[in-house]
Amino acid sequence: QVQLVESGGGLVQPGGSLRLSCAASASILGANTMGWYRQAPGKQRELVAQIVSGGSSTYGDSVKGRFTISRDSAANTVYLQMNNLKLEDTAVYYCKMSVGLMWRDYWGQGTQVTVSS
């Protein structure tokens, strides 16, 4: 069983920045993917950013050029640097870890990000 704990959410003004952290209870080197997803009220959960075991990353279209995903394997932590935040970035952000041949998914409890003036 893998536990993921997100932190770093909060209230920020438009144009501001936040950095989210996701600490895993197991080595992230063994993960197929580590990703950040978000869910706004009344909307489906969507991919924000994802990093695969080889190190390459992908981003949702709405965050390209503003968000950056990174990882610290020694600390078993994945980060999401969010810059130039917009009102529409307001959501609960979740960390997901996919492991094993069966691509089992583990989710964190989520952290709220609110962008408001």
C-alpha positions in Angstrom: 0.0 0.0 0.0 1.4 3.4 -1.0 0.4 6.6 0.7 0.6 9.9 -0.9 0.4 13.2 1.0 0.0 16.5 -0.9 0.8 19.9 0.6 1.3 23.4 -0.6 -2.1 24.4 -1.6 -3.7 27.7 -0.6 -5.2 31.0 -1.6 -3.3 33.0 -4.2 -4.1 36.0 -6.3 -4.2 35.8 -10.1 -0.7 35.9 -11.5 0.8 34.4 -8.4 2.7 31.2 -7.8 2.4 28.1 -5.7 4.4 24.9 -5.4 2.7 21.7 -4.5 4.5 18.7 -3.0 3.5 15.1 -3.0 5.4 12.9 -0.6 5.2 9.1 -1.3 5.6 6.4 1.3 7.4 4.2 -1.3 10.2 4.8 -3.7 9.0 6.8 -6.7 11.8 5.3 -8.8 9.6 2.2 -9.1 6.6 4.1 -10.3 5.5 3.9 -13.9 4.2 7.4 -13.7 3.7 10.2 -11.1 1.1 12.7 -11.9 -0.9 15.7 -10.8 -4.6 15.9 -11.5 -7.2 18.5 -10.6 -10.9 18.6 -10.1 -12.9 21.8 -10.0 -16.5 21.9 -8.7 -18.9 20.3 -11.2 -16.1 19.2 -13.5 -14.4 15.9 -14.2 -10.9 15.3 -12.8 -8.3 16.2 -15.4 -4.6 15.6 -16.0 -2.5 18.6 -15.1 1.0 17.1 -15.5 2.7 13.7 -15.5 6.2 12.4 -15.3 7.1 9.0 -16.4 9.8 6.7 -15.1 12.3 7.7 -17.7 11.9 11.3 -16.7 9.9 12.8 -19.6 6.9 14.9 -18.7 3.6 15.8 -20.3 1.2 18.6 -19.5 -2.4 19.5 -20.0 -3.0 22.1 -22.7 -4.3 24.7 -20.2 -1.2 24.7 -18.1 1.6 24.4 -20.7 4.2 27.0 -20.2 3.0 27.9 -16.7 3.3 24.7 -14.7 6.3 22.5 -14.2 6.4 19.0 -12.7 9.6 17.7 -11.1 10.7 15.0 -8.8 13.3 14.4 -6.1 13.8 10.6 -6.1 15.9 10.7 -2.9 13.0 12.3 -1.1 10.3 10.3 -2.8 8.6 13.6 -3.6 7.1 15.0 -6.7 6.5 18.8 -7.1 4.2 20.9 -9.2 5.5 24.5 -9.6 2.5 26.6 -10.7 3.2 30.1 -12.1 1.0 32.8 -13.5 -2.0 31.3 -11.8 -5.4 32.0 -13.3 -8.9 32.0 -11.8 -9.6 28.8 -13.7 -6.8 27.0 -12.0 -9.0 26.9 -8.9 -9.5 23.2 -8.0 -8.5 20.4 -5.7 -5.2 19.0 -6.8 -4.5 15.3 -6.5 -1.3 13.4 -6.7 -1.4 10.0 -8.4 1.2 7.2 -8.5 0.9 4.3 -10.9 3.0 1.2 -10.2 3.6 -2.3 -11.4 2.7 -4.3 -14.4 -1.0 -3.9 -13.6 -0.6 -0.1 -13.4 -2.2 0.1 -10.0 -3.1 3.6 -9.1 -2.7 5.3 -5.7 -4.2 8.7 -5.0 -3.5 11.3 -2.4 -6.2 13.1 -0.4 -5.9 16.3 -2.4 -5.0 19.9 -1.7 -7.1 22.9 -2.4 -5.8 25.6 -4.7 -7.9 28.8 -4.8 -7.0 31.6 -7.2 -9.0 34.7 -6.3 -8.5 38.5 -6.3 
